[in-house]
Amino acid sequence: MWISDVGILLNAAVHRGIPGGKTGAESLVNYEEAARMFGLRPCYMKLQDIDIERHECSAFVLREGKYVYTRLPLPRVIHNRAIYFDGRSKNRIQRLIDGRYMIFNANNRYGKDEIHHLLESNPLLSQHLPDTTIAAPSSVQEMMRRYRDLILKPCVGSVGRGIMRLHAHGQHWYLTYARTGRSLGWTTVRLNRQQLPGILLRRISQAPFLVQERIALAEYKQRPYDLRVSIQRGISGSWSLTGMYAKVAASRMFVSNVAQGGKAFPAERILAESLPGLSADRISDSVHQLAFGVVRQLEQHLPFAADLGLDIGVTKGGKPYFIECNGRDQRYGFRNANMPQYWKKTYREPMAYARYLVNRQHTGIEL
């Protein structure tokens, strides 16, 4: 097997931390180990350092135990781990794709409304989706008439930031929200005659939000949880399930995100202990089937998708519900759940897929 370069596209802040070993959630050690298995050399780059006209880039490459910033030919296969919001960056990505560079996970930021729309068009998947609509004063009021517990979430956002809960208790409705977007600043206010609070109205007017039926999730020690399912393409080019762990909400919290105080545990243990009257293996199988159904539906509309983290909730009766799709899975949840072999595998599969793409390019097979 010949050694080939593979690009790892990073945001500027992560890229800057490479010489000092401060790369946040990204484990370069795992990338290096996985790349060696498939005859690849990772080249860590940022978009600003790519010269499209000359087909060159500046990148950090590991040499004799140190990362050296060097100039080299732009790798034909690139794994995108950066998120771009501005049109200029998106245009540069598209120019690379048009130039026959294979950038997998080129777009890894999907609107929650977009994903929901794509999935609800499939009758088999729609029965595993919470009732959801775009949040406006009238639609929120209508959902309050239909349900007693609602979630409002930004259409674009991650790690649980900006989520609000609107729920009824007795004769009154309450809104719970975080002033700063972090778990330490949660506030609950009572609605006056079911009139929507100003903070809610301001937020849904400033950015697109979804309002969603809150599914009564299964609980572990009186704390709701959902499952993070890592599903990736590998050496065969096909989707496979890399691993799954449970995200358990902090005490008296309704969001399970690890970044918001949630804790990660092996999924099998949480399913077995929280739903003792049900088969954990059978629930896992149904979650896996839903995950594959979701990616098969999404791949028809999301080109170059190859590395996804799906959040799937389970009711107390064992029925799975799709909650969210993450186009840039942070992966560290497996490490936090004491599942290091799966954590390493989340890096291994993208490198395996990169080798698959390199091989196809060398043999001239159209992708």
C-alpha positions in Angstrom: 0.0 0.0 0.0 1.5 3.3 -1.1 1.6 6.3 1.3 -0.9 9.0 0.3 -1.5 12.4 1.8 -5.0 13.1 3.2 -6.1 16.6 4.2 -7.7 17.3 7.6 -9.5 20.6 7.3 -9.7 22.5 10.6 -11.0 25.8 11.9 -8.4 28.4 12.5 -8.6 28.2 16.3 -7.9 24.5 16.4 -5.2 24.8 13.7 -3.4 27.4 15.8 -3.2 25.1 18.7 -1.4 22.3 16.9 2.2 23.3 17.8 1.3 23.5 21.5 -0.9 20.4 21.5 -4.0 22.4 22.3 -6.5 21.1 19.8 -9.6 21.0 22.0 -11.9 18.0 21.2 -9.8 16.9 18.2 -7.3 14.1 18.9 -4.4 14.3 16.5 -2.9 11.2 18.1 -6.0 9.3 17.1 -5.8 10.7 13.5 -2.2 9.7 13.2 -2.7 6.2 14.5 -5.7 5.6 12.3 -4.0 7.1 9.2 -1.0 4.8 9.6 -3.3 1.8 9.5 -4.4 2.8 6.0 -1.1 4.1 4.6 -2.1 7.8 4.9 -0.3 10.9 6.1 -2.5 13.5 7.7 -2.0 17.1 6.6 -3.7 19.5 9.0 -4.8 22.6 7.1 -7.1 25.6 7.3 -9.1 26.9 4.4 -7.1 30.2 4.2 -3.9 28.3 3.5 -5.1 26.6 0.4 -3.9 28.0 -3.0 -6.6 26.7 -5.4 -4.9 28.1 -8.5 -1.5 26.5 -7.8 -3.1 23.3 -6.2 -0.9 23.8 -3.1 -1.4 24.3 0.6 0.4 25.0 3.8 -0.2 22.4 6.5 1.1 20.9 9.7 2.7 17.5 9.1 4.1 15.2 11.7 7.9 14.7 11.2 10.1 13.0 13.8 7.6 13.5 16.6 7.0 17.2 15.9 4.5 19.1 13.8 6.2 21.0 11.0 4.3 23.7 9.0 5.2 23.1 5.4 4.2 23.7 1.8 3.0 20.7 -0.2 0.7 19.7 -3.1 -2.9 19.9 -2.0 -4.2 16.4 -1.2 -6.9 15.2 -3.5 -9.0 13.8 -0.6 -9.9 16.0 2.3 -11.8 15.3 5.5 -13.6 18.4 6.6 -13.7 19.0 10.4 -14.3 22.8 10.1 -17.5 24.7 10.2 -18.0 27.7 7.9 -20.8 30.2 8.0 -19.7 32.9 5.5 -20.4 32.8 1.8 -16.8 33.3 0.8 -15.6 30.2 2.6 -18.4 28.2 1.2 -17.6 29.4 -2.3 -13.9 28.3 -1.8 -15.1 24.8 -0.7 -17.3 24.6 -3.8 -14.4 25.7 -6.1 -12.3 22.8 -4.7 -15.2 20.3 -5.3 -15.6 21.7 -8.8 -11.8 21.1 -9.3 -12.4 17.4 -8.5 -11.1 17.5 -5.0 -13.0 15.0 -2.9 -14.0 16.8 0.4 -16.2 14.5 2.5 -18.5 16.1 5.0 -17.9 19.3 3.0 -21.1 20.7 4.4 -21.5 19.6 8.1 -23.9 22.2 9.4 -27.5 21.4 8.6 -30.5 23.3 9.7 -32.8 21.3 12.1 -35.8 22.4 10.1 -34.1 21.2 6.9 -33.3 17.8 8.4 -36.8 17.4 9.8 -38.4 18.3 6.4 -36.3 15.7 4.6 -37.2 12.9 7.1 -40.9 13.6 7.5 -41.3 13.0 3.8 -40.6 9.3 4.4 -43.6 7.6 5.9 -41.5 5.0 7.7 -39.4 7.7 9.4 -42.2 10.2 10.1 -43.6 8.0 12.8 -40.3 8.3 14.7 -40.3 12.2 14.7 -41.8 14.5 17.3 -44.5 16.8 16.1 -42.6 19.8 14.9 -43.2 23.2 13.2 -41.5 26.5 12.7 -41.8 28.7 15.8 -44.0 31.8 15.5 -46.3 33.3 18.2 -49.3 31.6 16.6 -47.7 28.2 16.1 -46.3 28.2 19.6 -49.8 28.9 21.0 -51.3 26.2 18.8 -48.8 23.7 20.0 -49.6 24.7 23.6 -53.2 23.7 22.9 -52.1 20.3 21.6 -49.4 19.4 24.1 -48.5 20.2 27.7 -44.7 20.0 27.2 -42.8 21.6 24.4 -39.2 22.2 23.3 -38.1 25.3 21.4 -34.7 25.0 19.7 -32.7 27.2 17.2 -32.8 25.8 13.7 -29.0 26.4 13.6 -27.1 25.6 16.8 -25.2 22.9 18.6 -24.4 21.4 22.1 -27.8 22.4 23.4 -27.3 26.2 23.3 -30.4 28.3 23.0 -32.9 25.5 23.8 -36.0 26.5 25.8 -38.7 24.4 27.5 -42.3 25.5 27.7 -44.4 23.2 29.9 -47.6 23.2 31.9 -47.9 22.2 35.5 -51.3 22.3 37.0 -53.1 25.4 35.7 -50.0 27.3 34.8 -47.4 27.3 32.0 -43.7 27.8 32.7 -40.8 28.8 30.4 -37.3 27.5 31.3 -34.3 29.0 29.4 -30.7 29.8 29.8 -29.7 33.5 29.8 -26.2 32.8 28.6 -26.7 29.6 26.6 -24.8 27.6 29.2 -26.3 25.2 31.8 -25.3 27.3 34.8 -27.7 30.1 34.0 -31.1 28.4 33.8 -34.1 30.5 34.7 -37.8 29.5 35.0 -40.6 32.0 34.7 -44.4 31.6 35.0 -46.5 32.7 32.1 -49.1 35.4 32.8 -52.5 34.0 31.5 -50.6 31.9 29.0 -49.2 34.9 27.2 -45.8 34.2 25.7 -42.9 35.9 27.6 -40.9 38.6 26.0 -37.6 36.6 26.1 -39.3 33.9 24.0 -40.8 36.3 21.5 -37.5 38.1 21.1 -35.5 34.9 20.5 -37.9 33.5 17.9 -38.0 36.8 16.1 -34.2 37.2 16.0 -33.4 33.7 14.6 -35.4 30.8 13.2 -36.6 28.3 15.9 -38.5 25.1 15.9 -41.2 24.3 18.4 -41.5 20.6 19.1 -43.5 18.2 21.1 -41.3 17.1 24.0 -41.2 13.3 23.9 -41.4 11.7 27.4 -38.0 10.0 27.3 -36.9 7.1 29.4 -35.1 8.1 32.5 -32.0 6.8 34.4 -32.1 7.7 38.1 -34.9 10.1 37.3 -32.9 11.9 34.7 -33.9 11.8 31.0 -31.4 10.5 28.5 -31.0 10.0 24.8 -28.5 8.0 22.7 -25.7 9.3 20.5 -25.3 7.0 17.5 -22.1 7.4 15.5 -22.6 6.3 11.9 -19.8 6.6 9.4 -18.6 5.4 6.0 -15.5 3.2 6.1 -13.2 1.2 3.9 -16.0 -0.2 1.8 -17.5 3.2 1.1 -20.7 2.0 2.8 -22.3 3.3 6.0 -21.7 1.3 9.2 -22.5 1.9 12.8 -19.4 2.8 14.7 -20.8 2.9 18.3 -23.4 4.3 20.6 -23.5 5.8 24.1 -26.1 7.3 26.3 -26.2 11.0 27.3 -27.9 11.4 30.7 -29.1 14.9 31.7 -27.8 16.6 34.8 -30.1 16.7 37.8 -33.3 18.6 37.2 -32.2 19.4 33.7 -34.1 18.7 30.4 -31.1 18.7 28.0 -28.7 15.8 27.9 -25.8 17.4 26.0 -22.4 16.7 27.6 -21.5 20.3 27.0 -24.5 21.3 29.1 -23.7 19.2 32.1 -24.9 15.8 30.9 -22.9 12.6 31.5 -22.0 9.9 29.0 -22.4 6.2 29.7 -22.3 3.0 27.7 -25.7 2.7 26.1 -26.3 -1.0 26.9 -25.9 -0.4 30.6 -28.3 2.5 30.7 -30.9 0.7 28.6 -30.7 -2.4 30.8 -30.9 -0.5 34.1 -33.5 2.1 33.1 -35.9 -0.3 31.2 -35.6 -3.6 33.1 -38.9 -5.0 31.7 -37.7 -4.6 28.1 -35.0 -6.2 26.1 -32.0 -3.9 25.8 -30.8 -5.8 22.7 -34.1 -5.4 21.0 -34.2 -1.6 21.7 -30.6 -1.3 20.5 -31.6 -3.1 17.2 -34.6 -0.7 16.7 -32.3 2.3 17.3 -29.8 1.0 14.8 -32.5 0.4 12.2 -33.8 3.9 12.7 -30.3 5.3 12.4 -29.7 3.5 9.1 -33.1 4.6 7.8 -32.2 8.2 8.6 -28.8 8.2 6.8 -30.3 6.4 3.8 -32.8 9.2 3.5 -30.4 12.0 4.1 -27.7 10.8 1.8 -30.1 11.3 -1.1 -30.1 15.1 -0.4 -26.8 15.8 1.4 -23.9 15.2 -0.9 -20.5 14.1 0.5 -22.0 13.2 3.9 -19.8 10.4 5.5 -19.6 11.1 9.2 -22.7 11.7 11.3 -23.7 11.7 14.9 -27.4 11.0 15.4 -29.3 11.8 18.6 -32.1 9.3 19.2 -34.4 9.2 22.2 -36.2 6.2 23.6 -39.6 6.3 25.3 -40.3 4.3 28.5 -42.0 1.8 26.1 -38.9 1.4 24.1 -39.9 3.3 21.0 -37.0 5.2 19.3 -37.5 8.9 18.2 -35.1 10.8 16.0 -34.0 14.1 17.8 -31.1 15.6 15.9 -28.4 15.1 13.3 -24.9 16.3 14.0 -22.7 16.9 10.9 -19.6 17.3 12.9 -19.7 14.7 15.7 -17.5 15.8 18.6 -16.6 12.1 19.4 -15.3 12.8 22.9 -18.5 11.4 24.4 -17.1 7.9 23.8 -14.0 8.8 25.8 -16.1 10.3 28.6 -18.2 7.1 28.6 -15.0 5.1 29.2 -15.3 3.5 25.7 -11.8 4.3 24.3 -12.0 1.6 21.6 -15.0 3.2 20.1 -13.5 6.7 20.5 -10.5 5.6 18.5 -12.9 3.9 15.9 -14.6 7.3 15.3 -11.3 8.5 13.9 -10.4 5.2 12.2 -13.5 5.0 10.0 -13.0 8.4 8.3 -9.4 7.5 7.6 -10.6 4.2 6.2 -13.0 6.1 4.0 -10.3 8.4 2.9 -8.3 5.4 1.7 -11.3 4.1 -0.1 -11.6 7.5 -2.0 -7.9 7.6 -2.7 -8.0 4.1 -4.2 -10.9 5.0 -6.4 -9.2 8.1 -7.6 -6.0 6.2 -8.5 -8.0 3.6 -10.4 -10.0 6.3 -12.3 -13.4 5.2 -10.9 -16.0 7.9 -11.0 -17.3 8.8 -7.5 
